């Protein structure tokens, strides 16, 4: 996680997602996303998550706001 933490500190948005269709990439399951500044995609696959992240980054860099967008859309 250390390398990812440095990326987040440098302003890179990180979204966790999975190609497995059997369940969500939940916000607090394997990784404490809030502690690391990550966003969890929930039921959005990586391909759609990439597009949603691109759209979200046109509005904000705040991971909490990006997480809200992922939860809403």
C-alpha atoms as an extended CHARMM CRD file, in Angstrom:
* protein
*
        73  EXT
         1         1  UNK       CA              0.0000000000        0.0000000000        0.0000000000  PROA      1               0.0000000000
         2         2  UNK       CA              2.9150000000        2.3550000000        0.5220000000  PROA      2               0.0000000000
         3         3  UNK       CA              3.3750000000        3.1110000000       -3.1900000000  PROA      3               0.0000000000
         4         4  UNK       CA             -0.3310000000        3.8260000000       -3.6000000000  PROA      4               0.0000000000
         5         5  UNK       CA             -0.3200000000        6.0760000000       -0.5400000000  PROA      5               0.0000000000
         6         6  UNK       CA              2.4450000000        8.1770000000       -2.1260000000  PROA      6               0.0000000000
         7         7  UNK       CA              0.4270000000        8.4660000000       -5.3170000000  PROA      7               0.0000000000
         8         8  UNK       CA             -2.6160000000        9.7000000000       -3.3960000000  PROA      8               0.0000000000
         9         9  UNK       CA             -0.4560000000       12.2350000000       -1.5440000000  PROA      9               0.0000000000
        10        10  UNK       CA              0.7000000000       13.5160000000       -4.9490000000  PROA      10              0.0000000000
        11        11  UNK       CA             -2.8930000000       14.0140000000       -6.1110000000  PROA      11              0.0000000000
        12        12  UNK       CA             -3.5110000000       10.8160000000       -8.0980000000  PROA      12              0.0000000000
        13        13  UNK       CA             -7.0640000000        9.4680000000       -7.7850000000  PROA      13              0.0000000000
        14        14  UNK       CA             -7.1990000000        5.7090000000       -7.1510000000  PROA      14              0.0000000000
        15        15  UNK       CA            -10.3650000000        3.6760000000       -7.6800000000  PROA      15              0.0000000000
        16        16  UNK       CA            -10.5310000000        0.0300000000       -6.6240000000  PROA      16              0.0000000000
        17        17  UNK       CA            -12.6070000000       -2.1880000000       -8.8910000000  PROA      17              0.0000000000
        18        18  UNK       CA            -12.9720000000       -5.8280000000       -9.8600000000  PROA      18              0.0000000000
        19        19  UNK       CA            -13.7850000000       -7.7570000000      -13.0300000000  PROA      19              0.0000000000
        20        20  UNK       CA            -15.5070000000      -10.4840000000      -10.9860000000  PROA      20              0.0000000000
        21        21  UNK       CA            -19.2620000000      -10.1850000000      -11.4230000000  PROA      21              0.0000000000
        22        22  UNK       CA            -20.3210000000      -11.8770000000       -8.1680000000  PROA      22              0.0000000000
        23        23  UNK       CA            -20.1340000000       -8.9860000000       -5.7430000000  PROA      23              0.0000000000
        24        24  UNK       CA            -19.1670000000       -5.4130000000       -5.0730000000  PROA      24              0.0000000000
        25        25  UNK       CA            -15.7820000000       -3.8640000000       -4.4330000000  PROA      25              0.0000000000
        26        26  UNK       CA            -17.0390000000       -2.4720000000       -1.1400000000  PROA      26              0.0000000000
        27        27  UNK       CA            -15.6630000000        0.6060000000        0.5040000000  PROA      27              0.0000000000
        28        28  UNK       CA            -14.5140000000       -1.0110000000        3.7620000000  PROA      28              0.0000000000
        29        29  UNK       CA            -14.0840000000       -4.7120000000        2.9310000000  PROA      29              0.0000000000
        30        30  UNK       CA            -10.4310000000       -5.4820000000        2.2730000000  PROA      30              0.0000000000
        31        31  UNK       CA             -8.9060000000       -2.0140000000        2.5020000000  PROA      31              0.0000000000
        32        32  UNK       CA             -9.8010000000        0.9740000000        4.6510000000  PROA      32              0.0000000000
        33        33  UNK       CA            -10.3900000000        3.2970000000        1.7200000000  PROA      33              0.0000000000
        34        34  UNK       CA            -10.9510000000        6.3420000000        3.9150000000  PROA      34              0.0000000000
        35        35  UNK       CA             -7.5920000000        5.8930000000        5.6310000000  PROA      35              0.0000000000
        36        36  UNK       CA             -5.7870000000        5.6610000000        2.2890000000  PROA      36              0.0000000000
        37        37  UNK       CA             -7.8480000000        8.1380000000        0.2530000000  PROA      37              0.0000000000
        38        38  UNK       CA             -9.0590000000        5.4910000000       -2.2090000000  PROA      38              0.0000000000
        39        39  UNK       CA            -12.4370000000        5.2180000000       -3.9040000000  PROA      39              0.0000000000
        40        40  UNK       CA            -14.3250000000        1.9080000000       -4.1020000000  PROA      40              0.0000000000
        41        41  UNK       CA            -16.3210000000        1.2630000000       -7.2730000000  PROA      41              0.0000000000
        42        42  UNK       CA            -18.9860000000       -0.9230000000       -5.6200000000  PROA      42              0.0000000000
        43        43  UNK       CA            -20.8350000000       -2.6650000000       -8.4980000000  PROA      43              0.0000000000
        44        44  UNK       CA            -19.2350000000       -0.6740000000      -11.3230000000  PROA      44              0.0000000000
        45        45  UNK       CA            -16.8620000000       -2.7180000000      -13.4640000000  PROA      45              0.0000000000
        46        46  UNK       CA            -13.3430000000       -1.3640000000      -14.1900000000  PROA      46              0.0000000000
        47        47  UNK       CA            -14.2430000000       -0.1870000000      -17.6840000000  PROA      47              0.0000000000
        48        48  UNK       CA            -17.1840000000        1.9060000000      -16.5360000000  PROA      48              0.0000000000
        49        49  UNK       CA            -15.2960000000        3.0030000000      -13.4210000000  PROA      49              0.0000000000
        50        50  UNK       CA            -12.6020000000        4.4970000000      -15.6450000000  PROA      50              0.0000000000
        51        51  UNK       CA            -15.1770000000        6.5610000000      -17.5320000000  PROA      51              0.0000000000
        52        52  UNK       CA            -16.9310000000        7.6790000000      -14.3450000000  PROA      52              0.0000000000
        53        53  UNK       CA            -13.5880000000        8.6530000000      -12.8030000000  PROA      53              0.0000000000
        54        54  UNK       CA            -12.7120000000       10.7230000000      -15.8680000000  PROA      54              0.0000000000
        55        55  UNK       CA            -16.0460000000       12.5310000000      -15.5720000000  PROA      55              0.0000000000
        56        56  UNK       CA            -15.6530000000       12.9870000000      -11.8080000000  PROA      56              0.0000000000
        57        57  UNK       CA            -12.1840000000       14.4830000000      -12.2210000000  PROA      57              0.0000000000
        58        58  UNK       CA            -13.6390000000       17.2410000000      -14.4060000000  PROA      58              0.0000000000
        59        59  UNK       CA            -15.4550000000       18.4410000000      -11.2760000000  PROA      59              0.0000000000
        60        60  UNK       CA            -13.2530000000       17.5760000000       -8.2790000000  PROA      60              0.0000000000
        61        61  UNK       CA            -10.1190000000       15.8570000000       -6.9790000000  PROA      61              0.0000000000
        62        62  UNK       CA            -11.6200000000       15.1590000000       -3.5390000000  PROA      62              0.0000000000
        63        63  UNK       CA            -11.8490000000       11.3870000000       -3.0340000000  PROA      63              0.0000000000
        64        64  UNK       CA            -14.8650000000       11.7380000000       -0.7270000000  PROA      64              0.0000000000
        65        65  UNK       CA            -16.8200000000       13.5590000000       -3.4240000000  PROA      65              0.0000000000
        66        66  UNK       CA            -15.6660000000       11.0250000000       -6.0230000000  PROA      66              0.0000000000
        67        67  UNK       CA            -16.8080000000        8.2200000000       -3.6920000000  PROA      67              0.0000000000
        68        68  UNK       CA            -20.1960000000        9.9150000000       -3.4000000000  PROA      68              0.0000000000
        69        69  UNK       CA            -20.4520000000        9.9760000000       -7.1930000000  PROA      69              0.0000000000
        70        70  UNK       CA            -19.5860000000        6.2800000000       -7.4090000000  PROA      70              0.0000000000
        71        71  UNK       CA            -22.2420000000        5.4830000000       -4.8050000000  PROA      71              0.0000000000
        72        72  UNK       CA            -24.8490000000        7.5780000000       -6.6170000000  PROA      72              0.0000000000
        73        73  UNK       CA            -24.2250000000        6.6270000000      -10.2350000000  PROA      73              0.0000000000
